[in-house]
Amino acid sequence: MTAELVRGQNHTLPQTRLEIRVSAGSPVVAGATLGDENGVVRGAEWIAHPGSPQLPGLEVSQQAAAGHRLAVDLEALPETVHRVTVLLALPVGVGGPTRFGTTAAPFVAVTGLDGTEIATFTLTGLDAESAVSALELYRRQGAWKVRAVGQGYAAGLAEMLADQGLAGAAELAASIQEAVARSLARSVAPPPPRTPEGDRVRHVSGPSDPGPAPAAPPQPPAATPVQPADDPDPTPTAGGPIDYAHPRRQHAAPPTPPPAAPPAQPGQAAQPVAGDATGWSMDERLYNQIWGMFEDLARAAAAYRSAVDFAESRMDQELDRSLSDPRNRIGGAGDRAREEARAKRDELTARAREVLDRDLAQLAAEAAVVEPALPAAYAGWDNPVWHAHRVPMELPMALRLGDLHLPERTGLRIPLLVRLPLERGIWVDSGRTASEAAALTDSDRLRRLAMETAVLHAVRLLAVYPPGEFSVHVIDPAGSAAGQLAPLVDAGVLAGPPAAGPQGVASVLAHLTRRVDLVQMAVRAGAADSLPPDLDTGEQLLVVNDFPHGFDDRAVTQLRYLADEGPAVGVHLLMVADREDASAYGPVLDPLWRSLLRITPVTDNHLADPWVGHAWTYEPPVTPPGSRVLEQVLAAVTAARRAAGR
């Protein structure tokens, strides 16, 4: 049965030797790019286009035409290739249409070599775009899938190639269009005949003109963190996007992990395996796998919602067409038209739900395998790994801040991970006006929960950093969080007693501001050895309760300075505050709030993913009722510090 895909929907490929057939209303240029595990096109030699139509396992047409057949052999692709993206572009300078909105919607079909359709996709909704990523074939858990993309680009090929991480995208796009416009690839030979084995792809050692091989593949793009869905300015920091590349990791491509389970049979989902993503270590593989699960869930839900909207829209259109004829308004013709339209709507919706349930079941099975295998830094507080936790000697890649889920299946939770060292501070929102869930919570209880959440994050940071490489300072101006801070105070893991009153606030801020200034000057001068011997060069965390209470103008300025300059030299903020309480300062604090990652002490759907913009529900971390896991972890931190003599 052919799968009729909508944007974002995916479908498992039952075979690896395929044809991709393109039908367009006017001549288009068809090509394909190869992407690594991060979707990055590493160079021009990873692109098949009319001027260079053959790559290992891939062959495209050499001319612009209204119909194309692309040949793909997924088994013949290099092991470093995890994604094949099919691109369509309107030729320029040949007198044809300049945007897809003036042509018939392109149609793309993935077929077997015998012509049997596996999946189809009609690229509707295009307007000013002159290039489009039609669909992608991607590797997931040892199996290949096809996903309908339909991402258009008004700036054409150059913008599309640049979006896939290609350096020199504008120059390559211009050369492709020039070759088409000058008919340099006018004559195209028919595809080679199918062999008895059915392989029509020419296995060549490389592209026709690969150019010099790069010395090393480019570094993958930074993972994009979730952003507040209601933030008026979701830019993480004024300095540009956050680079989530691990500072201690090598930049060469990591080895592919050996298969830990037998490959899936054609048409069957692969058995989930913990750590099946690429990476130098199991922690890195698990981190990449969790991001893959996050993206898969986002796109699966987007495909389902799009399919439901399409079914509703199609029903409305069919009813409008039927009832526009006066003859259908009399008798039972109108009722039959309504019943048929609703039946078709229900059929399309049911098919979309079936696909969604299949994808969710696969992700749930993967989550059930991955969660028990997580290291402490990634694990929930109810994971048994914490009972045998020992403070590590090396900084982990990431830290878990909670869980995320979508309404399509609330029981399927994806860990929310952020890279370490922290690249920006965290704000635990204690305000009742922040969300509907917060509005239903008593103000005092909400402040208490917010501070408890901050303490849980501080304990986790202390537990995953090597002994003596992480210090925690606390500002509690009115002493209102003594109960929540008791585990940290009793364990003796704070850098000093919680600071209270104006003098305490000023003293802590002056100490951390001096540290930032000195380290910045030493780094700029290349004189790290000249730092004062009493200066703690380890990572520092400042926990601030009830901001802006107890802060004068000078203290506010210092806090903003720490938020902007601190992360680069190892000083981080963890603030517990109600933004409404800071309204008296006017817009002066807006840059501060926008520079922090906002989380909540109660369940709330305020985070948006970077792919389709879903509003994800965030679940804050909690310890099991009656558990003494915090005391056990803090005892391990104290013991490790004593053993290290710090």
Buried (B, 14 or more C-beta within 10 A) or exposed (E): EEBBBBBBBBBBBBBBBBBBBBBBBBBBBBBBBBBBBBBBBBBBBBBBBBBBBBBBBBBBBBBBBBEBBBBBBBEBBEEBBBBBBBBBBBBBEEEBBBBBBBBEBBBBBBBBBEEEBBBBBBBEEBEEBBBBBBBBBBBBBBBBBBBBBBBBBEBBBBBBBBBBBBBEBBEBBBBBBEBBBEEBBEEEEEBEEEEEEEBBBBEBEBBEEBEEEEEEBBBBBBBBBBBBBBBEEEEBBEEEEBEBBBEEBEEEBBEBBEEEEEEBEEEEBBBBBBBBBBBBBBBBBBBBBBBBBBBBBBBBBBBBBBBBEBBEEBBEEBBEEBBEEEEBEEEEBBEEBBEBBBEBBEEBBEBBBEBBBBBBEBBBEBBEBBBEBBBBBBBBBEBEBBEEBEBBEEBBBBBBBBBBBBEBBEEBBBBBBBBBBBBBBBBBBBBBEBBEBBEEBEEEEBBBBBBBBBBBBBBBBBBBBBBBBBBBBBBBBEEBBEEBBEBBEEBEBBBEEBBBEEEBBBBBBEBBBEBBEBBBEBEEEEEEEEBEEEEBBBBBBBBBBBBBBBBEEEBBBBBBBBBBBBBBBBBBBBBBBBBEBBEEBEEEBBBBBBBBBBBBBBBBBBBBBBEBEBBBBBBBBBBEEEBEBBEBBBEBBBEBBEEEEE
